[in-house]
Amino acid sequence: MKLSLSELQDIRRTLAARTVFGLSTPGTEIAALPAYLAPPPDGMTGRAVVVDAGGTNLRAAVVELAPGGVSRLVAGPEPAKFPGGPEITADAFFDVQAELVERLGPVHGLPVGYCFSYPSETLPSLDARLLRWTKGVQVAGVAGTNVGERLGRALAARKLRPGPVRVLNDTVASLLGGAFAHGGAQPAAFIGLIVGTGTNMATFLPAGRIPKLKTGHFVAPMAVNLENGNFNPPHLQPFDAEVDAASENPGAQRFEKAVSGAYLPRLFARLCPDHAPLASSADLVRLRDEGAGDARRVAGELLQRSADLVAAALAAVVDVLDTPPGVGILAEGSLFWGDPRYAPRVQETLRALVGSRVEPRIARLEHVNLIGSACAALFA
């Protein structure tokens, strides 16, 4: 199950090449979706409503931004269980989110940043069209529609009358939030990283590096939602193919199915069929730390392989950026920070892959998705 450094370098090169191809060609394995958002400018200020629709949880808040990368939560976060499943209608799905905003108190006129964490094509208007559900979530009637417009209608139905709704992905939100918090003292480049229920990355690239852009007037660096969870990497194993074949979306999200918290318990079940099922990656971490025998070994190797694959993916994005030494990685996700060995393993493997040419720095920022969503809402 362990990947050699040579295999990880092969994965790195493959992903870098497919990312470059995705930047120029629509509809490819690495979607590389333009987010039409520039890095937050120095001095960005204001208040915004934010809705964060993640893999298993939902939350809403009012966020205030102030000069110098300062932010605070004025109201919330109000949490709720993510309303996904065959029993819920599309209208009810968005109404649950509008009701959460209503619990924040008066929001009249405040712009809305909608962090929607599923593969979506962002439009120049900063709405987004859902391409497909992932992470085991399905709500009929939403795929192919503009989610910002639908949330806006749900908010209007409750007579909340906020400002415009602007949609972004959770990795783009992490990217923007980290860039805002760093203010003027920025590394040469940023990468937003999510490793939780699912996985994805985002980064800033000059508009000239994105040949497939539909608009020619965007001159600043632009956030790009890579959607690299759909990467089909070399050196996966037969048990990966078995989990993929039994999944809700066979053939898609192969990297995510080898890495993320939604799928690691399924991989474990294939490798240890006689063991009691695990409900989450947290159970896998406990088994590695407190279990015994083959089950403990398999749990540890699955977590280590996940971290090594993430390091190879980060190295691929570093190659695409082709930047000077400083790279800031804004990491989020229950698996990345929930396992105390995970981030150090990613850092160790990443250093082995990129050598001394690049100094990657992995950082954590509380409520980074909410901060980044507020940046998108206040984007002029």
Secondary structure, 3 states (H helix, E strand, C coil): CCCCHHHHHHHHHHHHHHHHHHHHCCCCCCCCEECCCCCCCCCCCEEEEEEEECCCEEEEEEEEEECCCEEEEEEEEEEEECCCCCCCCHHHHHHHHHHHHHCCCCCCCCCEEEEECCCEEECCCCCEEECCCCCCCCCCCCCCCEHHHHHHHHHHHCCCCCCCEEEECHHHHHHHHHHHHHCCCCCCEEEEEEECCCEEEEEEECHHHCCCCCCCCCCCCEEEECCHHHCCCCCCCHHHHHHHHCCCCCCCCHHHHHHCCCCHHHHHHHHCCCCCCCCCHHHHHHHHHHCCHHHHHHHHHHHHHHHHHHHHHHHHHHHHHCCCCEEEEEEECHHHHHCCCHHHHHHHHHHHHHHHHCEEEEECCCCHHHHHHHHHHCCC
